[in-house]
């Protein structure tokens, strides 16, 4: 009886060339924006604020807060790590303060011209174990990581070793301190804002807390502590400190805003002005400018895009960084509005600390204002995301090295560092010069509506993995974009703009709604997705440039109309929306029907960035 000889090295021989091509694309589709594609920064269980500085010996030095338990638990402490390979590997974490001592937390780094590194952090040196709250249902809190002293240690060997002693930073007592439940005898505070340098002086950020209650901090405002000799004085006992702004009141919300104004983030503009952005519970971030080194500030206002619309943001860190090219990046979460404070009772999944996935950014450039430089902010772009929609990423840092830009972040139990794709940055900055969009991704152009054309194959979202024994799913993380020039004459019914559906419903249809919105329906025959914009973005009798971005990485659909990202307006907390990861594709009829209201349509075989859409829409309008 003969035995059949089996060659186990050729088990993919039966795979078609088409499937092999798609699998090759899957191998290439490891989306750099996906969190798991970053490099992990070692921590214990809890991890927070992985902040970076490049030491003079070329190493990356990272400081973070960690501990065995959750945030605020006993044993929380500050640690230092070093990396000599751009964050791919790290040295053994070194505790700046022992976990056996009182909690130390929320550290930031500053390098001075001598190469010395300073680490500033919160330290509950008196080991206070509980504090009264103003919340009747919970009269005492045992979380004690945002009180005590603000202190520093220093390193003169690039972060390898640190001073044995810690040194307090004296902070002037103000109204918010005297009004706390301990009358200012115990200071409530913390910091996430990075230090900065202006006119030879060093500045560190402080977020003062009024009291604790429901939601933890129930009142907060922003302050700066300035040292005119920190950059030159080697004796830590001789460093001088001044608390700013002048007077009794720090950076708060605009008139009529809520009591939370915290996590201030600062940058210095080219004319020496200080720009600051911070979080609130009002559904919007707040910004302010100082033209005199932090002594006084402009009236706080809710941050806006260049077109004047307010940016939406929940109670989460939103940071601003100045890049080497003189432009700016703003990290935020692109949802919020009045829904943050006016949520329906017991509304599921609605809360000020929720929905920090994905992260969006806006790019900024300086312009001349009436009393100095101001920053104008672009439409939002997705920067990072995770497949777990409940995961929350925050407390990032940005650093530019000789091989590119890196951003760190944490999900509170895992910290990572990510190298930002250079093509993404080229497109981001290119919007300010009106750089053309690469035309190679355009797979269909039709110059008129009221007709049918051959439908090109759109990228799949997922497919079967023929390389594995179980033939499971491959997430291709692909997407596509529709760009249309439209004009409506009928407001009494939904009007079809694009339609490739089969009789069984496979494919997609894009319609304008009676309420003046856009609606996209996609189906693979099993799974259906419905995504729509807010109403009122389209007007009868007016020409509009409409874009629909279907991003198969984070599984998000976004709409851009006339150069404006549809953010939900006053109607909705979110403008963007998700579709099911089970949706495989939108392959439908071989013919695409183009509605009569369409003057022109372009289809792109990737998810364009918002800035690319804006450039293309300006081109169409011209």
C-alpha positions, -999 to 999 in steps of 0.1 A, spaced: 0 0 0 16 32 -11 16 64 9 8 97 -5 36 123 -1 23 156 11 43 188 7 34 209 37 52 239 23 28 244 -6 -5 247 13 -12 281 -3 -9 267 -38 -46 267 -43 -49 304 -35 -59 325 -65 -38 354 -77 -65 378 -68 -67 366 -32 -29 367 -29 -30 403 -41 -55 412 -14 -35 394 12 -4 413 2 -24 445 6 -34 432 41 2 427 50 9 463 38 -22 477 56 -8 477 91 -22 511 98 3 532 117 -26 549 135 -36 517 153 -24 519 189 -10 483 189 14 493 162 33 516 186 61 505 209 52 498 245 68 518 274 72 494 304 51 501 334 35 482 363 -3 482 361 -14 518 361 5 541 338 0 578 332 17 608 315 45 592 295 64 624 288 96 627 268 128 647 265 159 641 244 190 641 267 223 655 255 237 620 250 210 613 224 188 591 246 151 595 250 142 600 287 107 592 297 90 600 330 57 585 339 34 578 369 28 541 376 17 517 403 4 482 410 -32 492 412 -55 518 396 -51 556 394 -49 572 428 -42 540 447 -16 536 474 19 528 460 15 552 430 49 567 422 70 585 395 95 564 374 122 572 349 132 552 318 158 557 290 158 545 255 186 547 230 167 532 200 137 557 196 115 539 221 117 503 207 134 491 240 137 508 273 159 506 304 146 490 336 122 516 351 138 535 380 116 548 408 122 585 414 102 580 446 97 546 462 63 530 460 67 524 497 67 562 504 37 585 501 22 588 466 42 608 440 24 616 408 20 635 375 56 644 366 70 665 337 105 671 325 125 701 315 161 702 300 181 734 306 211 746 285 237 728 308 220 695 299 206 691 334 172 675 335 146 687 360 116 665 370 87 683 386 59 663 403 32 661 429 43 647 463 20 639 492 50 642 515 29 644 547 12 612 538 -23 625 542 -47 595 539 -81 611 534 -96 645 527 -131 659 531 -153 664 500 -183 686 492 -203 656 480 -230 646 505 -231 610 493 -194 605 498 -181 629 525 -145 617 524 -122 607 495 -92 584 500 -76 594 468 -47 617 478 -25 621 447 -36 656 439 -26 673 471 5 682 492 35 698 475 48 704 440 85 694 441 115 686 418 146 664 415 173 668 390 198 647 370 232 658 357 240 625 338 212 625 312 186 608 335 207 579 346 207 590 383 188 617 401 193 638 432 186 620 465 167 651 479 135 666 465 130 704 466 97 721 470 84 747 445 68 775 465 34 785 451 16 816 462 -16 811 481 -47 825 462 -84 827 466 -91 791 454 -67 778 480 -82 797 509 -117 786 499 -110 749 500 -122 726 528 -89 730 547 -87 768 543 -56 765 522 -36 748 549 -34 718 525 -30 726 489 -50 707 463 -33 706 429 -16 686 401 -1 692 367 -1 677 332 12 707 313 48 706 301 73 732 312 85 758 287 111 785 284 106 822 275 131 850 276 156 830 296 131 820 323 116 786 330 79 781 335 60 752 350 22 747 350 0 741 380 -37 732 381 -51 744 414 -81 725 428 -108 741 449 -125 710 463 -133 673 457 -167 658 451 -188 642 424 -165 636 395 -135 640 418 -123 677 412 -153 700 413 -135 733 409 -102 741 392 -81 768 375 -47 772 358 -16 789 371 21 792 362 52 792 384 81 811 368 118 810 377 141 837 363 172 817 372 162 780 367 181 778 334 214 790 349 214 783 387 230 750 396 222 752 434 186 741 438 183 760 470 189 793 452 163 789 425 137 817 427 100 812 419 71 836 411 34 825 408 15 839 378 -9 854 368 -9 884 390 -38 887 415 -61 861 430 -77 844 400 -61 819 376 -72 808 341 -109 799 343 -137 793 318 -155 821 299 -182 841 316 -211 817 321 -189 786 319 -186 758 344 -163 755 374 -137 733 357 -108 749 340 -78 725 342 -49 707 324 -36 738 308 -11 733 280 12 761 268 33 770 238 54 801 230 45 819 198 71 835 175 65 870 190 70 858 226 33 855 233 21 825 254 -8 805 240 -28 782 263 -55 757 258 -73 737 285 -103 714 292 -137 722 308 -169 704 314 -187 727 290 -182 706 259 -156 728 244 -119 735 251 -109 770 262 -80 792 249 -62 823 261 -32 844 252 -7 863 274 14 891 259 34 899 290 50 866 301 20 852 320 13 882 342 -21 889 325 -42 869 301 -68 877 274 -104 869 283 -107 831 280 -128 820 250 -140 787 236 -116 775 210 -127 777 174 -117 766 139 -106 792 115 -142 794 102 -154 805 137 -172 772 147 -163 760 182 -143 729 185 -160 701 205 -142 683 233 -151 664 265 -134 665 299 -102 650 286 -66 663 281 -63 685 250 -27 695 243 -10 719 220 26 714 207 49 737 186 66 718 158 101 725 144 85 741 113 69 768 134 34 753 130 12 737 157 -7 706 165 -37 704 188 -47 669 203 -84 666 211 -114 643 207 -138 661 184 -171 656 202 -190 673 229 -209 705 228 -238 712 253 -244 674 254 -216 670 279 -233 690 307 -269 686 296 -270 648 290 -303 631 295 -306 614 329 -290 580 329 -280 584 292 -259 553 283 -223 559 275 -226 597 278 -201 612 303 -174 638 305 -146 612 307 -159 590 279 -150 585 242 -113 593 241 -110 570 211 -101 580 185 -77 609 189 -81 638 165 -57 666 158 -60 701 143 -31 719 126 -24 755 134 -5 784 118 3 818 131 -15 849 119 -13 885 129 -40 895 155 -49 929 168 -24 928 197 0 900 186 3 866 169 -27 843 171 -31 807 159 -57 797 133 -68 760 134 -76 736 106 -103 710 103 -99 678 123 -79 647 113 -78 612 129 -44 606 145 -46 574 166 -73 549 173 -80 514 188 -104 487 178 -118 487 213 -142 516 213 -144 518 251 -106 522 254 -95 557 264 -62 571 253 -49 604 267 -20 623 283 2 624 253 35 640 245 52 650 212 89 651 204 106 656 171 139 638 166 162 637 136 142 608 120 108 623 125 79 630 149 70 608 178 39 609 200 34 590 233 1 582 249 -14 560 276 -46 541 282 -40 542 319 -27 506 320 -5 506 289 17 534 275 32 535 240 52 557 217 43 561 180 63 573 151 40 596 130 39 587 93 58 612 72 33 612 44 5 621 69 26 650 81 33 662 45 -4 662 37 -12 679 70 13 708 64 6 708 27 -29 722 32 -16 756 41 2 759 8 -26 743 -12 -5 714 -23 -23 692 -49 -37 659 -38 -21 628 -54 -45 620 -83 -34 583 -85 -60 573 -59 -89 587 -80 -105 556 -96 -136 573 -111 -145 608 -125 -178 616 -139 -186 651 -152 -224 649 -150 -253 633 -132 -285 617 -143 -267 587 -158 -251 553 -150 -214 545 -153 -193 515 -148 -187 510 -111 -150 505 -101 -142 480 -74 -139 497 -40 -114 484 -14 -128 457 9 -129 462 46 -121 426 55 -118 392 39 -110 355 47 -74 348 56 -63 319 34 -29 317 51 -42 303 83 -57 270 93 -90 284 106 -94 308 76 -103 336 99 -107 373 92 -82 397 79 -90 434 87 -77 452 56 -81 486 72 -89 501 38 -114 528 29 -126 551 2 -139 586 -4 -167 601 -25 -164 637 -36 -194 654 -53 -205 687 -66 -242 690 -61 -272 713 -64 -307 704 -52 -340 717 -66 -364 695 -46 -367 696 -8 -398 674 -5 -381 640 -7 -348 622 -1 -328 625 -33 -304 597 -45 -269 610 -52 -250 577 -57 -264 542 -58 -248 508 -67 -272 486 -48 -284 452 -61 -320 440 -58 -310 422 -26 -296 454 -12 -259 448 -15 -238 478 -21 -243 514 -10 -265 544 -16 -258 581 -7 -288 604 -4 -296 639 6 -324 641 32 -355 662 34 -339 679 65 -309 690 44 -285 663 56 -265 634 41 -271 597 46 -249 568 35 -262 532 37 -238 504 31 -245 466 30 -227 434 22 -259 414 22 -256 404 58 -245 435 77 -259 470 71 -245 503 82 -263 536 83 -243 568 88 -256 603 85 -247 640 90 -265 665 110 -294 683 92 -292 717 76 -258 713 59 -274 714 24 -296 742 11 -320 739 -19 -309 759 -49 -274 762 -37 -243 745 -51 -224 724 -25 -192 705 -25 -198 673 -6 -174 646 6 -180 613 24 -149 597 40 -152 560 48 -122 551 69 -118 513 73 -91 517 100 -112 531 129 -144 522 110 -156 558 109 -177 577 84 -172 615 82 -189 642 61 -173 674 48 -195 700 32 -181 732 16 -148 728 34 -164 723 68 -162 690 87 -197 681 99 -193 679 137 -229 674 146 -235 711 154 -260 719 181 -280 687 172 -256 659 181 -227 652 204 -208 635 175 -206 645 138 -186 614 128 -201 579 134 -189 543 134 -199 513 112 -197 477 121 -164 458 119 -184 429 105 -192 449 73 -170 431 47 -174 453 16 -198 474 -4 -196 454 -37 -229 458 -54 -242 463 -90 -216 467 -117 -233 500 -127 -232 531 -105 -263 553 -108 -255 590 -104 -284 613 -94 -296 643 -114 -285 667 -86 -249 657 -91 -228 679 -114 -196 660 -109 -183 630 -89 -149 616 -80 -143 584 -61 -110 577 -44 -97 543 -34 -85 554 0 -99 575 29 -87 610 22 -77 633 50 -99 662 58 -73 686 47 -71 669 13 -109 673 10 -106 710 18 -80 715 -9 -100 695 -35 -132 714 -26 -115 747 -31 -103 735 -65 -138 726 -75 -152 759 -63 -126 778 -83 
